[in-house]
Amino acid sequence: MFDVAVFGSLFLTLFVIMDPPGITPIFLALTAGRPAKVQRKMALQAVAVAFGVIAVFGLLGQQILDYLHVSVPALMIAGGLLLLLIALDLLTGKTDEPTQTKDVNVALVPLGMPLLAGPGAIVSVILAVQHADGVGGQLSVWSAIVAMHVVLWLTMRYSLVIIRVIKDGGVVLVTRLAGMMLSAIAVQQIINGVTQVIQNS
């Protein structure tokens, strides 16, 4: 049977970790200046990438980490360093990429991963899948994952209205704020990873 408690628990956990309201200014900053049609496409691409990554790790996560001899803290530190590089670009205004790849790159990295499908979300999903009992438990877990990604897509898709209101000056401000938020997230993620390495040693 469908387990509402499992569904609710994982959905709330993923909501806190993936933080749809918090991702909005970062999404707006990274997609600023592009046509609305492209921005909507990037929102869908980012969510599709995040879902794909999380689905793969949900099914094969522990085996992948064991095969590569990668620990969860190492994954957290690597994700934090990648986010920190993106944050520095946002803070300094160096967000331009080669024209032929910028739309794809921003949708995949950092939006799809590691912002949406970050170490925290990946680990939560791995543990939830491992602890789910029977078909009902698995159905509850995967329903929560799908529901969370629908919420993420809706949040980013309809946040584009904000760009039309705040205009170019507001976009610059949002970009700097997003850089600050992202750098704080990155540093915290690195600290958490280092802390776990120390505790495990």
N, CA and C atoms as a LAMMPS dump frame, in Angstrom:
ITEM: TIMESTEP
0
ITEM: NUMBER OF ATOMS
603
ITEM: BOX BOUNDS ff ff ff
-5.0000000000000000e+02 5.0000000000000000e+02
-5.0000000000000000e+02 5.0000000000000000e+02
-5.0000000000000000e+02 5.0000000000000000e+02
ITEM: ATOMS id mol type element x y z
1 1 1 N 0.84 -1.197 0
2 1 2 C 0 0 0
3 1 3 C 0.878 1.252 0
4 2 1 N 0.292 2.322 -0.575
5 2 2 C 0.997 3.602 -0.613
6 2 3 C 1.177 4.119 0.807
7 3 1 N 2.416 4.479 1.179
8 3 2 C 2.727 4.935 2.533
9 3 3 C 2.823 6.456 2.541
10 4 1 N 1.78 7.107 3.058
11 4 2 C 1.719 8.573 3.077
12 4 3 C 2.835 9.157 3.938
13 5 1 N 3.169 8.489 5.035
14 5 2 C 4.216 8.988 5.931
15 5 3 C 5.573 9.015 5.231
16 6 1 N 5.881 7.944 4.49
17 6 2 C 7.147 7.881 3.748
18 6 3 C 7.174 8.959 2.672
19 7 1 N 6.048 9.092 1.955
20 7 2 C 5.952 10.115 0.908
21 7 3 C 6.177 11.508 1.498
22 8 1 N 5.447 11.823 2.57
23 8 2 C 5.536 13.146 3.185
24 8 3 C 6.916 13.437 3.738
25 9 1 N 7.51 12.452 4.378
26 9 2 C 8.829 12.632 4.974
27 9 3 C 9.886 12.94 3.919
28 10 1 N 9.913 12.134 2.837
29 10 2 C 10.919 12.348 1.797
30 10 3 C 10.643 13.637 1.028
31 11 1 N 9.365 13.928 0.758
32 11 2 C 9.035 15.151 0.027
33 11 3 C 9.494 16.378 0.8
34 12 1 N 9.216 16.41 2.106
35 12 2 C 9.63 17.553 2.929
36 12 3 C 11.153 17.652 3.02
37 13 1 N 11.814 16.493 3.135
38 13 2 C 13.278 16.485 3.19
39 13 3 C 13.863 17.065 1.91
40 14 1 N 13.355 16.606 0.771
41 14 2 C 13.849 17.101 -0.517
42 14 3 C 13.494 18.572 -0.72
43 15 1 N 12.324 18.982 -0.218
44 15 2 C 11.917 20.388 -0.358
45 15 3 C 12.89 21.295 0.382
46 16 1 N 13.269 20.883 1.585
47 16 2 C 14.211 21.682 2.378
48 16 3 C 15.589 21.705 1.713
49 17 1 N 16.039 20.546 1.226
50 17 2 C 17.383 20.457 0.625
51 17 3 C 17.433 21.172 -0.723
52 18 1 N 16.448 20.906 -1.588
53 18 2 C 16.473 21.471 -2.945
54 18 3 C 15.971 22.912 -2.97
55 19 1 N 15.163 23.282 -1.987
56 19 2 C 14.783 24.676 -1.726
57 19 3 C 14.284 25.424 -2.972
58 20 1 N 13.087 25.09 -3.487
59 20 2 C 12.562 25.784 -4.68
60 20 3 C 12.535 27.309 -4.568
61 21 1 N 12.079 27.903 -3.431
62 21 2 C 12.111 29.371 -3.355
63 21 3 C 13.54 29.927 -3.415
64 22 1 N 14.477 29.222 -2.799
65 22 2 C 15.864 29.688 -2.781
66 22 3 C 16.548 29.559 -4.127
67 23 1 N 16.093 28.598 -4.936
68 23 2 C 16.717 28.379 -6.247
69 23 3 C 16.255 29.434 -7.243
70 24 1 N 15.129 30.096 -6.953
71 24 2 C 14.542 31.045 -7.897
72 24 3 C 15.494 32.179 -8.29
73 25 1 N 16.084 32.925 -7.322
74 25 2 C 16.988 34.009 -7.735
75 25 3 C 18.217 33.513 -8.493
76 26 1 N 18.698 32.33 -8.153
77 26 2 C 19.859 31.778 -8.859
78 26 3 C 19.469 31.43 -10.29
79 27 1 N 18.292 30.827 -10.453
80 27 2 C 17.797 30.501 -11.792
81 27 3 C 17.614 31.764 -12.626
82 28 1 N 17.028 32.802 -12.023
83 28 2 C 16.813 34.061 -12.739
84 28 3 C 18.14 34.685 -13.152
85 29 1 N 19.136 34.624 -12.254
86 29 2 C 20.446 35.206 -12.56
87 29 3 C 21.132 34.46 -13.701
88 30 1 N 21.058 33.142 -13.668
89 30 2 C 21.758 32.335 -14.671
90 30 3 C 21.08 32.356 -16.042
91 31 1 N 19.776 32.665 -16.07
92 31 2 C 19.06 32.644 -17.351
93 31 3 C 18.742 34.048 -17.863
94 32 1 N 19.202 35.074 -17.153
95 32 2 C 18.898 36.458 -17.535
96 32 3 C 19.423 36.758 -18.941
97 33 1 N 18.651 37.549 -19.681
98 33 2 C 19.083 37.966 -21.005
99 33 3 C 18.72 37.012 -22.122
100 34 1 N 18.19 35.862 -21.796
101 34 2 C 17.799 34.899 -22.829
102 34 3 C 16.31 35.051 -23.148
103 35 1 N 15.894 34.695 -24.347
104 35 2 C 14.46 34.771 -24.688
105 35 3 C 13.628 33.917 -23.737
106 36 1 N 12.379 34.326 -23.523
107 36 2 C 11.493 33.61 -22.592
108 36 3 C 11.348 32.144 -22.967
109 37 1 N 11.271 31.873 -24.268
110 37 2 C 11.129 30.491 -24.719
111 37 3 C 12.334 29.651 -24.308
112 38 1 N 13.533 30.232 -24.43
113 38 2 C 14.763 29.53 -24.044
114 38 3 C 14.796 29.327 -22.535
115 39 1 N 14.374 30.339 -21.789
116 39 2 C 14.365 30.231 -20.326
117 39 3 C 13.435 29.111 -19.861
118 40 1 N 12.26 29.021 -20.49
119 40 2 C 11.326 27.947 -20.129
120 40 3 C 11.924 26.585 -20.465
121 41 1 N 12.59 26.514 -21.608
122 41 2 C 13.242 25.269 -22.009
123 41 3 C 14.335 24.887 -21.015
124 42 1 N 15.093 25.89 -20.545
125 42 2 C 16.173 25.621 -19.59
126 42 3 C 15.636 25.146 -18.247
127 43 1 N 14.474 25.691 -17.844
128 43 2 C 13.848 25.235 -16.595
129 43 3 C 13.511 23.751 -16.697
130 44 1 N 12.948 23.363 -17.837
131 44 2 C 12.592 21.959 -18.045
132 44 3 C 13.84 21.079 -18.13
133 45 1 N 14.875 21.563 -18.834
134 45 2 C 16.126 20.808 -18.957
135 45 3 C 16.766 20.586 -17.591
136 46 1 N 16.809 21.647 -16.792
137 46 2 C 17.445 21.552 -15.479
138 46 3 C 16.744 20.522 -14.598
139 47 1 N 15.412 20.555 -14.598
140 47 2 C 14.641 19.609 -13.787
141 47 3 C 14.802 18.191 -14.328
142 48 1 N 14.831 18.051 -15.658
143 48 2 C 15.002 16.722 -16.261
144 48 3 C 16.368 16.142 -15.902
145 49 1 N 17.405 16.985 -15.951
146 49 2 C 18.755 16.535 -15.586
147 49 3 C 18.793 16.126 -14.12
148 50 1 N 18.218 16.976 -13.258
149 50 2 C 18.208 16.675 -11.823
150 50 3 C 17.483 15.362 -11.55
151 51 1 N 16.326 15.18 -12.193
152 51 2 C 15.572 13.943 -11.984
153 51 3 C 16.359 12.737 -12.486
154 52 1 N 16.998 12.876 -13.645
155 52 2 C 17.788 11.775 -14.19
156 52 3 C 18.921 11.363 -13.261
157 53 1 N 19.637 12.37 -12.739
158 53 2 C 20.759 12.09 -11.833
159 53 3 C 20.258 11.415 -10.564
160 54 1 N 19.193 11.974 -9.977
161 54 2 C 18.666 11.428 -8.724
162 54 3 C 18.093 10.027 -8.946
163 55 1 N 17.443 9.802 -10.091
164 55 2 C 16.893 8.472 -10.388
165 55 3 C 18.016 7.438 -10.493
166 56 1 N 19.101 7.805 -11.182
167 56 2 C 20.231 6.883 -11.319
168 56 3 C 20.828 6.554 -9.959
169 57 1 N 21.021 7.579 -9.139
170 57 2 C 21.594 7.337 -7.81
171 57 3 C 20.607 6.62 -6.895
172 58 1 N 19.303 6.858 -7.097
173 58 2 C 18.31 6.137 -6.314
174 58 3 C 18.344 4.655 -6.614
175 59 1 N 18.558 4.319 -7.876
176 59 2 C 18.586 2.908 -8.283
177 59 3 C 19.944 2.254 -8.021
178 60 1 N 21.02 2.994 -8.305
179 60 2 C 22.363 2.398 -8.266
180 60 3 C 23.357 3.18 -7.428
181 61 1 N 22.87 4.109 -6.615
182 61 2 C 23.752 5.035 -5.916
183 61 3 C 24.861 4.413 -5.1
184 62 1 N 24.499 3.517 -4.202
185 62 2 C 25.508 2.937 -3.318
186 62 3 C 26.525 2.126 -4.113
187 63 1 N 26.057 1.405 -5.124
188 63 2 C 26.97 0.621 -5.966
189 63 3 C 27.937 1.523 -6.728
190 64 1 N 27.423 2.669 -7.225
191 64 2 C 28.285 3.612 -7.96
192 64 3 C 29.371 4.168 -7.049
193 65 1 N 28.966 4.612 -5.855
194 65 2 C 29.94 5.187 -4.916
195 65 3 C 30.97 4.138 -4.486
196 66 1 N 30.499 2.924 -4.223
197 66 2 C 31.424 1.858 -3.814
198 66 3 C 32.386 1.5 -4.94
199 67 1 N 31.872 1.431 -6.178
200 67 2 C 32.709 1.059 -7.323
201 67 3 C 33.795 2.101 -7.571
202 68 1 N 33.432 3.377 -7.42
203 68 2 C 34.397 4.457 -7.652
204 68 3 C 35.235 4.772 -6.418
205 69 1 N 34.938 4.086 -5.303
206 69 2 C 35.619 4.345 -4.03
207 69 3 C 35.494 5.818 -3.622
208 70 1 N 34.289 6.346 -3.808
209 70 2 C 34.009 7.735 -3.454
210 70 3 C 33.115 7.752 -2.219
211 71 1 N 33.517 8.515 -1.22
212 71 2 C 32.704 8.624 -0.015
213 71 3 C 31.716 9.775 -0.171
214 72 1 N 30.672 9.767 0.642
215 72 2 C 29.678 10.843 0.613
216 72 3 C 30.313 12.194 0.956
217 73 1 N 31.188 12.276 1.987
218 73 2 C 31.851 13.566 2.261
219 73 3 C 32.644 14.091 1.07
220 74 1 N 33.322 13.198 0.342
221 74 2 C 34.078 13.626 -0.841
222 74 3 C 33.138 14.196 -1.894
223 75 1 N 31.978 13.582 -2.046
224 75 2 C 30.967 14.068 -2.985
225 75 3 C 30.49 15.458 -2.572
226 76 1 N 30.304 15.662 -1.273
227 76 2 C 29.861 16.959 -0.76
228 76 3 C 30.907 18.036 -1.012
229 77 1 N 32.171 17.724 -0.755
230 77 2 C 33.248 18.704 -0.941
231 77 3 C 33.382 19.066 -2.416
232 78 1 N 33.327 18.066 -3.286
233 78 2 C 33.436 18.317 -4.727
234 78 3 C 32.288 19.199 -5.217
235 79 1 N 31.074 18.886 -4.771
236 79 2 C 29.919 19.699 -5.148
237 79 3 C 30.043 21.124 -4.633
238 80 1 N 30.546 21.27 -3.413
239 80 2 C 30.741 22.594 -2.833
240 80 3 C 31.746 23.428 -3.601
241 81 1 N 32.841 22.804 -4.022
242 81 2 C 33.869 23.519 -4.798
243 81 3 C 33.311 23.976 -6.147
244 82 1 N 32.523 23.106 -6.788
245 82 2 C 31.928 23.48 -8.07
246 82 3 C 30.968 24.651 -7.898
247 83 1 N 30.143 24.608 -6.856
248 83 2 C 29.215 25.708 -6.589
249 83 3 C 29.969 26.999 -6.278
250 84 1 N 31.087 26.887 -5.57
251 84 2 C 31.867 28.075 -5.213
252 84 3 C 32.416 28.758 -6.464
253 85 1 N 32.866 27.981 -7.437
254 85 2 C 33.362 28.552 -8.69
255 85 3 C 32.246 29.299 -9.431
256 86 1 N 31.059 28.703 -9.462
257 86 2 C 29.913 29.348 -10.115
258 86 3 C 29.548 30.631 -9.375
259 87 1 N 29.563 30.575 -8.032
260 87 2 C 29.207 31.735 -7.208
261 87 3 C 30.166 32.892 -7.455
262 88 1 N 31.457 32.596 -7.576
263 88 2 C 32.448 33.643 -7.827
264 88 3 C 32.196 34.307 -9.179
265 89 1 N 31.797 33.512 -10.171
266 89 2 C 31.462 34.08 -11.48
267 89 3 C 30.257 35.009 -11.385
268 90 1 N 29.253 34.607 -10.608
269 90 2 C 28.069 35.45 -10.445
270 90 3 C 28.413 36.757 -9.724
271 91 1 N 29.261 36.658 -8.705
272 91 2 C 29.627 37.84 -7.921
273 91 3 C 30.466 38.827 -8.726
274 92 1 N 31.294 38.319 -9.614
275 92 2 C 32.176 39.191 -10.406
276 92 3 C 31.57 39.551 -11.756
277 93 1 N 30.392 39.001 -12.052
278 93 2 C 29.741 39.321 -13.318
279 93 3 C 30.246 38.534 -14.497
280 94 1 N 31.083 37.532 -14.262
281 94 2 C 31.644 36.735 -15.361
282 94 3 C 30.781 35.5 -15.608
283 95 1 N 29.563 35.743 -16.071
284 95 2 C 28.634 34.622 -16.274
285 95 3 C 28.499 34.231 -17.734
286 96 1 N 29.242 34.892 -18.614
287 96 2 C 29.142 34.566 -20.035
288 96 3 C 29.861 33.273 -20.353
289 97 1 N 29.286 32.519 -21.281
290 97 2 C 29.883 31.277 -21.74
291 97 3 C 29.89 31.297 -23.259
292 98 1 N 30.614 30.396 -23.936
293 98 2 C 30.571 30.34 -25.387
294 98 3 C 29.137 30.235 -25.887
295 99 1 N 28.796 31.012 -26.926
296 99 2 C 27.416 31.103 -27.397
297 99 3 C 26.81 29.747 -27.719
298 100 1 N 27.585 28.878 -28.349
299 100 2 C 27.017 27.618 -28.804
300 100 3 C 26.735 26.637 -27.671
301 101 1 N 27.262 26.895 -26.473
302 101 2 C 27.062 25.932 -25.385
303 101 3 C 26.44 26.525 -24.135
304 102 1 N 26.259 27.846 -24.075
305 102 2 C 25.879 28.443 -22.789
306 102 3 C 24.505 27.98 -22.296
307 103 1 N 23.515 27.848 -23.199
308 103 2 C 22.186 27.422 -22.778
309 103 3 C 22.231 26.021 -22.189
310 104 1 N 22.93 25.119 -22.866
311 104 2 C 23.025 23.745 -22.394
312 104 3 C 23.809 23.684 -21.091
313 105 1 N 24.942 24.373 -21.031
314 105 2 C 25.799 24.303 -19.849
315 105 3 C 25.088 24.797 -18.598
316 106 1 N 24.394 25.928 -18.691
317 106 2 C 23.715 26.478 -17.52
318 106 3 C 22.592 25.554 -17.063
319 107 1 N 21.882 24.956 -18.003
320 107 2 C 20.791 24.046 -17.639
321 107 3 C 21.328 22.783 -16.969
322 108 1 N 22.475 22.31 -17.454
323 108 2 C 23.052 21.088 -16.894
324 108 3 C 23.856 21.388 -15.648
325 109 1 N 24.782 22.342 -15.753
326 109 2 C 25.656 22.735 -14.646
327 109 3 C 25.661 24.254 -14.575
328 110 1 N 25.273 24.876 -13.469
329 110 2 C 25.035 24.261 -12.171
330 110 3 C 23.572 23.971 -11.84
331 111 1 N 22.622 24.35 -12.735
332 111 2 C 21.218 24.202 -12.36
333 111 3 C 20.824 22.754 -12.105
334 112 1 N 21.025 21.899 -13.11
335 112 2 C 20.643 20.497 -12.939
336 112 3 C 21.435 19.823 -11.844
337 113 1 N 22.737 20.003 -11.915
338 113 2 C 23.637 19.436 -10.908
339 113 3 C 24.837 20.353 -10.784
340 114 1 N 25.26 20.76 -9.597
341 114 2 C 24.857 20.209 -8.295
342 114 3 C 23.827 21.025 -7.524
343 115 1 N 23.184 22.047 -8.147
344 115 2 C 22.227 22.843 -7.383
345 115 3 C 20.977 22.043 -7.023
346 116 1 N 20.321 21.461 -8.017
347 116 2 C 19.109 20.684 -7.739
348 116 3 C 19.458 19.278 -7.278
349 117 1 N 20.253 18.577 -8.069
350 117 2 C 20.666 17.217 -7.691
351 117 3 C 22.024 17.286 -7.011
352 118 1 N 22.031 17.851 -5.82
353 118 2 C 23.265 17.965 -5.052
354 118 3 C 23.49 16.764 -4.158
355 119 1 N 24.619 16.748 -3.468
356 119 2 C 24.942 15.617 -2.581
357 119 3 C 23.875 15.339 -1.526
358 120 1 N 23.298 16.399 -0.966
359 120 2 C 22.276 16.205 0.068
360 120 3 C 21.067 15.463 -0.455
361 121 1 N 20.571 15.893 -1.625
362 121 2 C 19.407 15.241 -2.226
363 121 3 C 19.736 13.815 -2.638
364 122 1 N 20.923 13.62 -3.208
365 122 2 C 21.331 12.283 -3.664
366 122 3 C 21.4 11.31 -2.492
367 123 1 N 22.04 11.731 -1.406
368 123 2 C 22.182 10.856 -0.232
369 123 3 C 20.814 10.548 0.374
370 124 1 N 19.94 11.56 0.462
371 124 2 C 18.594 11.352 1.023
372 124 3 C 17.822 10.324 0.214
373 125 1 N 17.94 10.412 -1.115
374 125 2 C 17.226 9.474 -1.984
375 125 3 C 17.809 8.062 -1.864
376 126 1 N 19.13 7.955 -1.83
377 126 2 C 19.769 6.638 -1.669
378 126 3 C 19.271 5.959 -0.397
379 127 1 N 19.254 6.702 0.704
380 127 2 C 18.826 6.138 1.997
381 127 3 C 17.334 5.787 1.969
382 128 1 N 16.517 6.663 1.365
383 128 2 C 15.068 6.417 1.314
384 128 3 C 14.761 5.153 0.512
385 129 1 N 15.445 4.973 -0.616
386 129 2 C 15.223 3.779 -1.453
387 129 3 C 15.657 2.522 -0.707
388 130 1 N 16.788 2.61 -0.001
389 130 2 C 17.3 1.451 0.736
390 130 3 C 16.355 1.035 1.865
391 131 1 N 15.716 2.013 2.508
392 131 2 C 14.884 1.724 3.679
393 131 3 C 13.412 1.495 3.335
394 132 1 N 13.045 1.694 2.063
395 132 2 C 11.637 1.508 1.673
396 132 3 C 11.276 0.025 1.68
397 133 1 N 10.15 -0.308 2.32
398 133 2 C 9.714 -1.707 2.427
399 133 3 C 8.67 -2.026 1.366
400 134 1 N 8.948 -3.024 0.561
401 134 2 C 7.962 -3.532 -0.396
402 134 3 C 7.637 -2.568 -1.521
403 135 1 N 6.664 -2.97 -2.318
404 135 2 C 6.248 -2.184 -3.482
405 135 3 C 5.631 -0.856 -3.052
406 136 1 N 4.82 -0.89 -1.98
407 136 2 C 4.181 0.326 -1.487
408 136 3 C 5.195 1.371 -1.045
409 137 1 N 6.233 0.92 -0.328
410 137 2 C 7.273 1.836 0.132
411 137 3 C 8.034 2.447 -1.034
412 138 1 N 8.372 1.609 -2.014
413 138 2 C 9.101 2.101 -3.193
414 138 3 C 8.24 3.09 -3.983
415 139 1 N 6.944 2.765 -4.115
416 139 2 C 6.028 3.66 -4.825
417 139 3 C 5.942 5.012 -4.13
418 140 1 N 5.898 4.992 -2.806
419 140 2 C 5.827 6.233 -2.024
420 140 3 C 7.082 7.072 -2.228
421 141 1 N 8.253 6.426 -2.221
422 141 2 C 9.529 7.127 -2.385
423 141 3 C 9.623 7.777 -3.763
424 142 1 N 9.314 7.001 -4.792
425 142 2 C 9.446 7.528 -6.154
426 142 3 C 8.373 8.561 -6.466
427 143 1 N 7.203 8.43 -5.846
428 143 2 C 6.16 9.458 -6.011
429 143 3 C 6.612 10.784 -5.409
430 144 1 N 7.282 10.72 -4.256
431 144 2 C 7.796 11.93 -3.609
432 144 3 C 8.86 12.591 -4.482
433 145 1 N 9.719 11.785 -5.086
434 145 2 C 10.78 12.316 -5.956
435 145 3 C 10.172 13.019 -7.17
436 146 1 N 9.185 12.364 -7.802
437 146 2 C 8.526 12.962 -8.979
438 146 3 C 7.797 14.247 -8.586
439 147 1 N 7.051 14.213 -7.471
440 147 2 C 6.298 15.389 -7.015
441 147 3 C 7.227 16.564 -6.742
442 148 1 N 8.387 16.294 -6.139
443 148 2 C 9.339 17.364 -5.839
444 148 3 C 9.859 18.016 -7.115
445 149 1 N 10.11 17.217 -8.138
446 149 2 C 10.627 17.771 -9.386
447 149 3 C 9.561 18.55 -10.146
448 150 1 N 8.301 18.153 -9.998
449 150 2 C 7.206 18.931 -10.589
450 150 3 C 7.13 20.304 -9.919
451 151 1 N 7.273 20.331 -8.589
452 151 2 C 7.265 21.596 -7.849
453 151 3 C 8.432 22.483 -8.288
454 152 1 N 9.614 21.89 -8.448
455 152 2 C 10.786 22.65 -8.897
456 152 3 C 10.542 23.26 -10.277
457 153 1 N 9.986 22.461 -11.191
458 153 2 C 9.74 22.97 -12.546
459 153 3 C 8.732 24.114 -12.519
460 154 1 N 7.641 23.942 -11.77
461 154 2 C 6.62 24.997 -11.692
462 154 3 C 7.204 26.276 -11.096
463 155 1 N 8.044 26.127 -10.065
464 155 2 C 8.648 27.296 -9.413
465 155 3 C 9.521 28.073 -10.383
466 156 1 N 10.4 27.367 -11.104
467 156 2 C 11.29 28.048 -12.048
468 156 3 C 10.523 28.569 -13.256
469 157 1 N 9.583 27.767 -13.738
470 157 2 C 8.815 28.14 -14.937
471 157 3 C 8.073 29.453 -14.73
472 158 1 N 7.439 29.614 -13.572
473 158 2 C 6.632 30.806 -13.345
474 158 3 C 7.383 31.928 -12.631
475 159 1 N 8.637 31.68 -12.249
476 159 2 C 9.452 32.759 -11.677
477 159 3 C 9.927 33.71 -12.764
478 160 1 N 9.807 33.306 -14.037
479 160 2 C 10.277 34.136 -15.142
480 160 3 C 9.477 35.438 -15.255
481 161 1 N 8.267 35.448 -14.693
482 161 2 C 7.463 36.672 -14.685
483 161 3 C 8.195 37.767 -13.921
484 162 1 N 8.993 37.363 -12.909
485 162 2 C 9.716 38.33 -12.076
486 162 3 C 10.684 39.149 -12.922
487 163 1 N 11.335 38.517 -13.902
488 163 2 C 12.31 39.214 -14.74
489 163 3 C 11.651 40.365 -15.487
490 164 1 N 10.414 40.155 -15.946
491 164 2 C 9.723 41.205 -16.688
492 164 3 C 9.415 42.405 -15.794
493 165 1 N 9.302 42.143 -14.482
494 165 2 C 8.971 43.212 -13.542
495 165 3 C 10.222 43.983 -13.098
496 166 1 N 11.313 43.262 -12.802
497 166 2 C 12.487 43.917 -12.211
498 166 3 C 13.437 44.518 -13.243
499 167 1 N 13.282 44.176 -14.514
500 167 2 C 14.096 44.737 -15.605
501 167 3 C 15.589 44.451 -15.415
502 168 1 N 16.43 45.101 -16.24
503 168 2 C 17.861 44.794 -16.265
504 168 3 C 18.572 45.131 -14.954
505 169 1 N 18.245 46.299 -14.376
506 169 2 C 18.9 46.702 -13.125
507 169 3 C 18.612 45.709 -12.014
508 170 1 N 17.385 45.244 -11.947
509 170 2 C 17.016 44.269 -10.933
510 170 3 C 17.705 42.938 -11.149
511 171 1 N 17.89 42.577 -12.425
512 171 2 C 18.567 41.314 -12.736
513 171 3 C 20.001 41.34 -12.229
514 172 1 N 20.692 42.481 -12.396
515 172 2 C 22.07 42.611 -11.896
516 172 3 C 22.096 42.432 -10.381
517 173 1 N 21.139 43.068 -9.697
518 173 2 C 21.059 42.94 -8.236
519 173 3 C 20.792 41.496 -7.834
520 174 1 N 19.845 40.851 -8.529
521 174 2 C 19.525 39.455 -8.247
522 174 3 C 20.742 38.566 -8.47
523 175 1 N 21.51 38.868 -9.523
524 175 2 C 22.704 38.081 -9.825
525 175 3 C 23.711 38.143 -8.685
526 176 1 N 23.924 39.342 -8.156
527 176 2 C 24.882 39.494 -7.043
528 176 3 C 24.37 38.796 -5.778
529 177 1 N 23.073 38.952 -5.51
530 177 2 C 22.491 38.287 -4.338
531 177 3 C 22.583 36.77 -4.493
532 178 1 N 22.314 36.291 -5.703
533 178 2 C 22.403 34.855 -5.956
534 178 3 C 23.824 34.361 -5.754
535 179 1 N 24.804 35.165 -6.183
536 179 2 C 26.209 34.81 -5.977
537 179 3 C 26.553 34.685 -4.508
538 180 1 N 26.033 35.623 -3.7
539 180 2 C 26.281 35.571 -2.253
540 180 3 C 25.644 34.345 -1.625
541 181 1 N 24.395 34.083 -1.985
542 181 2 C 23.692 32.915 -1.446
543 181 3 C 24.395 31.63 -1.845
544 182 1 N 24.776 31.567 -3.113
545 182 2 C 25.396 30.358 -3.633
546 182 3 C 26.755 30.106 -2.986
547 183 1 N 27.513 31.195 -2.764
548 183 2 C 28.824 31.025 -2.125
549 183 3 C 28.66 30.541 -0.689
550 184 1 N 27.621 31.037 0.008
551 184 2 C 27.367 30.577 1.379
552 184 3 C 26.98 29.097 1.394
553 185 1 N 26.125 28.697 0.444
554 185 2 C 25.73 27.289 0.334
555 185 3 C 26.954 26.423 0.061
556 186 1 N 27.813 26.903 -0.855
557 186 2 C 29.007 26.146 -1.236
558 186 3 C 29.951 25.962 -0.06
559 187 1 N 30.217 27.062 0.663
560 187 2 C 31.132 26.992 1.808
561 187 3 C 30.575 26.059 2.878
562 188 1 N 29.252 26.159 3.14
563 188 2 C 28.639 25.287 4.143
564 188 3 C 28.747 23.827 3.742
565 189 1 N 28.578 23.558 2.453
566 189 2 C 28.663 22.185 1.955
567 189 3 C 30.08 21.636 2.118
568 190 1 N 31.079 22.483 1.83
569 190 2 C 32.481 22.071 1.992
570 190 3 C 32.781 21.809 3.468
571 191 1 N 32.301 22.704 4.337
572 191 2 C 32.52 22.543 5.786
573 191 3 C 31.898 21.236 6.275
574 192 1 N 30.653 20.959 5.817
575 192 2 C 29.977 19.727 6.233
576 192 3 C 30.769 18.498 5.775
577 193 1 N 31.275 18.551 4.538
578 193 2 C 32.059 17.431 4.015
579 193 3 C 33.338 17.221 4.786
580 194 1 N 34.058 18.321 5.07
581 194 2 C 35.313 18.225 5.824
582 194 3 C 35.037 17.711 7.233
583 195 1 N 33.964 18.206 7.854
584 195 2 C 33.59 17.773 9.206
585 195 3 C 33.339 16.261 9.247
586 196 1 N 32.63 15.764 8.225
587 196 2 C 32.352 14.321 8.182
588 196 3 C 33.622 13.517 7.964
589 197 1 N 34.545 14.043 7.154
590 197 2 C 35.827 13.359 6.939
591 197 3 C 36.579 13.244 8.26
592 198 1 N 36.609 14.332 9.037
593 198 2 C 37.302 14.347 10.326
594 198 3 C 36.662 13.379 11.313
595 199 1 N 35.304 13.394 11.343
596 199 2 C 34.583 12.5 12.259
597 199 3 C 34.785 11.034 11.912
598 200 1 N 34.899 10.737 10.617
599 200 2 C 35.056 9.347 10.179
600 200 3 C 36.474 8.82 10.302
601 201 1 N 37.43 9.739 10.476
602 201 2 C 38.843 9.307 10.538
603 201 3 C 39.251 8.933 11.955
